[in-house]
């Protein structure tokens, strides 16, 4: 169907403005951490908020108040997960992945590559993105909890004080 009615269009316009304003307000109140992509749960909240906004806009059976409650509930649950993970080591281990050492001191970590489903070419691409054309200049490449690669050069890698929570470090 191409066009239903002017009333339906007006509803989308009015509810859209209200839902968007409510979403912005809820996100501002909840803080910057709400939309960060630190782990899979943060990504789920971001996608869920978008899906909820679309549902409120396009479904005549979902009232604006229900949509606002859905926004608030998703943000609260994300806040609760973040709050618990900061305060409980056990909860943090259940909820969050740990970074993985994919490359170290000139060698690919084949077991970690398989476990994380990363191809060696992706590790090479990460090195190039980090400004390294020679793997001899790279001390370590880490797959972070948000799916990004960290490339650590030999000149800064030896102190390794940021590597304590990386799975596979130090290599055996």
C-alpha positions as CSV (number, residue, x, y, z in Angstrom):
1,X,0.0,0.0,0.0
2,X,1.4,3.4,-1.0
3,X,-0.8,5.7,0.9
4,X,-3.3,5.0,3.7
5,X,-4.5,8.4,4.9
6,X,-3.4,11.9,5.9
7,X,-4.3,11.0,9.5
8,X,-1.8,8.1,9.4
9,X,0.9,10.4,8.1
10,X,0.1,13.0,10.8
11,X,0.3,10.3,13.5
12,X,3.7,9.3,12.3
13,X,4.8,12.9,12.3
14,X,3.5,13.7,15.8
15,X,4.4,10.4,17.4
16,X,7.8,10.6,15.7
17,X,8.6,14.0,17.1
18,X,7.4,12.9,20.6
19,X,9.2,9.6,20.6
20,X,12.4,11.2,19.2
21,X,12.3,13.9,21.9
22,X,11.7,11.3,24.6
23,X,14.5,9.1,23.4
24,X,17.0,12.0,23.3
25,X,15.9,13.0,26.9
26,X,16.3,9.4,28.2
27,X,19.7,9.1,26.6
28,X,20.9,12.5,28.0
29,X,19.7,11.6,31.5
30,X,21.3,8.2,31.3
31,X,24.8,9.4,30.3
32,X,27.4,8.7,27.7
33,X,27.9,5.1,28.7
34,X,24.5,4.1,27.4
35,X,25.4,4.2,23.8
36,X,29.0,3.1,24.0
37,X,29.8,-0.1,22.3
38,X,31.9,-1.6,25.0
39,X,30.5,-5.1,24.6
40,X,27.7,-7.1,23.0
41,X,25.1,-6.0,25.6
42,X,25.7,-2.3,24.8
43,X,25.2,-3.1,21.1
44,X,22.0,-4.9,21.8
45,X,20.7,-1.9,23.7
46,X,21.6,0.4,20.8
47,X,19.9,-1.8,18.2
48,X,16.9,-2.3,20.5
49,X,16.4,1.4,21.0
50,X,16.3,1.9,17.3
51,X,13.9,-1.0,16.8
52,X,11.7,0.4,19.6
53,X,11.7,3.8,18.0
54,X,10.7,2.3,14.6
55,X,7.9,0.3,16.2
56,X,6.5,3.3,18.1
57,X,6.6,5.3,14.8
58,X,5.0,2.8,12.5
59,X,2.7,0.6,14.7
60,X,-0.7,2.0,15.4
61,X,-1.1,-0.6,18.2
62,X,1.9,0.8,20.3
63,X,1.1,4.0,22.1
64,X,3.7,6.7,22.6
65,X,3.7,6.2,26.4
66,X,4.4,2.5,25.9
67,X,7.3,3.4,23.6
68,X,8.8,5.9,26.1
69,X,8.5,3.2,28.8
70,X,10.3,0.8,26.5
71,X,13.1,3.3,26.0
72,X,13.4,3.9,29.7
73,X,13.4,0.1,30.4
74,X,16.1,-0.6,27.9
75,X,18.3,2.2,29.2
76,X,17.7,1.2,32.8
77,X,18.6,-2.5,32.1
78,X,21.8,-1.4,30.3
79,X,22.6,0.9,33.3
80,X,22.0,-2.0,35.7
81,X,24.3,-4.3,33.7
82,X,27.0,-1.6,33.6
83,X,26.6,-0.9,37.4
84,X,26.8,-4.6,38.3
85,X,29.8,-5.2,36.1
86,X,31.7,-2.3,37.7
87,X,30.9,-3.6,41.2
88,X,31.1,-7.4,40.8
89,X,34.1,-9.3,39.3
90,X,31.9,-12.5,39.0
91,X,29.2,-10.6,37.1
92,X,31.8,-8.9,34.9
93,X,33.3,-12.2,33.9
94,X,29.8,-13.5,33.0
95,X,28.8,-10.5,31.0
96,X,31.9,-9.2,29.3
97,X,34.4,-10.9,27.0
98,X,38.1,-10.4,27.6
99,X,40.5,-9.1,25.0
100,X,42.4,-11.8,23.1
101,X,46.0,-11.8,22.0
102,X,46.0,-12.6,18.2
103,X,49.6,-11.7,17.4
104,X,52.6,-11.5,19.7
105,X,56.3,-11.0,19.1
106,X,56.3,-12.0,15.4
107,X,53.9,-14.9,15.6
108,X,50.2,-15.4,14.9
109,X,48.3,-17.1,17.7
110,X,46.5,-19.6,15.6
111,X,44.4,-21.0,18.5
112,X,43.1,-17.5,19.3
113,X,42.5,-16.7,15.7
114,X,40.3,-19.8,15.3
115,X,38.5,-19.2,18.7
116,X,37.7,-15.6,17.8
117,X,37.0,-16.4,14.1
118,X,39.5,-13.9,12.8
119,X,41.5,-14.6,9.6
120,X,45.2,-13.8,9.5
121,X,44.5,-11.3,6.7
122,X,42.4,-9.3,9.2
123,X,45.3,-9.2,11.6
124,X,47.5,-7.9,8.7
125,X,44.9,-5.3,7.8
126,X,44.9,-4.2,11.5
127,X,48.6,-3.8,11.4
128,X,48.4,-1.7,8.3
129,X,45.6,0.4,9.8
130,X,47.8,1.0,12.8
131,X,50.5,2.5,10.5
132,X,52.8,-0.6,10.4
133,X,53.9,-2.0,7.0
134,X,56.3,-4.5,8.7
135,X,55.2,-7.0,11.3
136,X,58.7,-6.8,12.7
137,X,57.7,-3.4,14.1
138,X,54.6,-4.8,15.8
139,X,54.9,-6.3,19.3
140,X,51.2,-7.3,19.8
141,X,47.8,-7.2,18.2
142,X,44.8,-7.6,20.5
143,X,41.2,-8.1,19.6
144,X,39.4,-5.9,22.1
145,X,36.0,-6.6,23.8
146,X,34.2,-4.3,21.3
147,X,35.6,-6.1,18.3
148,X,38.3,-3.5,17.4
149,X,41.9,-4.3,17.0
150,X,44.6,-2.7,19.1
151,X,48.1,-2.7,17.5
152,X,51.0,-2.2,19.8
153,X,54.4,-1.3,18.4
154,X,57.7,-2.7,19.7
155,X,58.8,0.7,20.9
156,X,56.0,0.9,23.4
157,X,55.1,-2.7,24.0
158,X,57.8,-3.8,26.3
159,X,56.3,-2.3,29.5
160,X,53.1,-4.2,28.9
161,X,51.2,-2.6,31.8
162,X,48.0,-2.5,29.8
163,X,48.1,-6.2,28.9
164,X,47.2,-7.7,32.2
165,X,43.6,-8.6,31.2
166,X,44.4,-9.9,27.7
167,X,43.6,-13.6,27.2
168,X,46.8,-15.4,26.2
169,X,49.2,-12.8,27.7
170,X,51.9,-13.6,28.5
171,X,52.2,-16.3,25.9
172,X,53.3,-19.6,27.2
